[in-house]
Structure formats: structure tokens, C-alpha cells
Amino acid sequence: MRMPHKSPNRRYQQPSRIRRSAITFFVSADAKPKIRAALADAGYGCSYQEGIVEMLKDLLIKQGRDPHI
């Protein structure tokens, strides 16, 4: 009896990450709290990811582009 082939390289992927790619950027350590505060003060959210995604959506809307990201 043959066993079904299983790919050993397949890893679990969080459903929220399917069909998405990461963007990474680096800032100095002392800039991180300033960026977080600026995003929160501008109403973009309290976390880096939420704030930057919301800020980018706002920018896309202002430029007349599709904000679906």
C-alpha cells in the first residue's frame, strides 16, 4: 500500500497572512516610540502595524487609488 505524498516543507500559515506579503523597514530605537505616538495622535491606531496600514490606506484614498490593502 502506497502512502500519500506529503510535502515536508509545508508549514502552517496563519489564515490572516494568506496571499499577503510583508514589508519591513528599520528605524532607530529612539524613533520607535515617537512613531507610535505620532500614529496614535493622528488617529491611525495604537500599534505600529495598524497605524501604518491605516495611514497608507488614507494616503491611497487621498491619491484616488484603490485603498484595498
C-alpha positions as CSV (number, residue, x, y, z in Angstrom):
1,M,0.0,0.0,0.0
2,R,1.4,3.4,-1.0
3,M,1.3,6.3,1.4
4,P,0.2,9.6,0.1
5,H,3.0,12.1,-0.7
6,K,3.3,14.8,1.9
7,S,5.4,17.8,1.4
8,P,7.9,18.2,4.3
9,N,8.4,21.9,3.6
10,R,4.8,22.9,4.1
11,R,4.4,24.9,7.3
12,Y,1.3,26.2,9.0
13,Q,0.4,29.7,7.8
14,Q,-1.9,31.9,9.8
15,P,-5.1,32.5,7.8
16,S,-4.7,36.3,8.1
17,R,-1.4,36.0,6.3
18,I,-2.6,34.0,3.3
19,R,-2.0,35.8,0.0
20,R,-0.1,38.7,1.7
21,S,3.5,39.7,1.8
22,A,5.5,41.5,4.4
23,I,7.1,45.0,4.2
24,T,9.9,45.5,6.6
25,F,11.7,48.7,7.4
26,F,14.2,49.7,10.1
27,V,14.3,52.9,12.2
28,S,16.5,53.9,15.1
29,A,15.5,52.6,18.5
30,D,14.7,56.1,19.8
31,A,12.4,56.8,16.8
32,K,10.1,53.8,17.6
33,P,8.1,55.4,20.4
34,K,7.9,58.7,18.5
35,I,6.4,57.0,15.5
36,R,3.9,55.0,17.6
37,A,2.8,58.2,19.4
38,A,2.5,60.1,16.1
39,L,0.4,57.4,14.6
40,A,-1.8,57.2,17.6
41,D,-2.2,61.0,17.9
42,A,-3.2,61.2,14.3
43,G,-5.9,58.6,14.8
44,Y,-4.3,55.8,12.9
45,G,-4.3,53.2,15.8
46,C,-2.2,52.2,18.8
47,S,0.1,49.5,17.2
48,Y,2.7,50.0,14.5
49,Q,1.1,47.6,12.1
50,E,-2.4,49.0,12.5
51,G,-1.2,52.6,12.4
52,I,1.0,52.2,9.3
53,V,-1.7,50.2,7.4
54,E,-4.4,52.8,8.2
55,M,-2.0,55.7,7.3
56,L,-1.2,54.0,3.9
57,K,-5.0,53.5,3.3
58,D,-5.6,57.1,4.0
59,L,-2.8,58.1,1.6
60,L,-4.2,55.9,-1.2
61,I,-7.6,57.4,-0.8
62,K,-6.2,60.9,-0.9
63,Q,-4.4,60.0,-4.1
64,G,-7.5,58.5,-5.7
65,R,-6.2,54.9,-5.6
66,D,-7.8,51.7,-4.5
67,P,-7.4,51.6,-0.7
68,H,-7.9,47.8,-0.5
69,I,-4.7,46.5,1.0
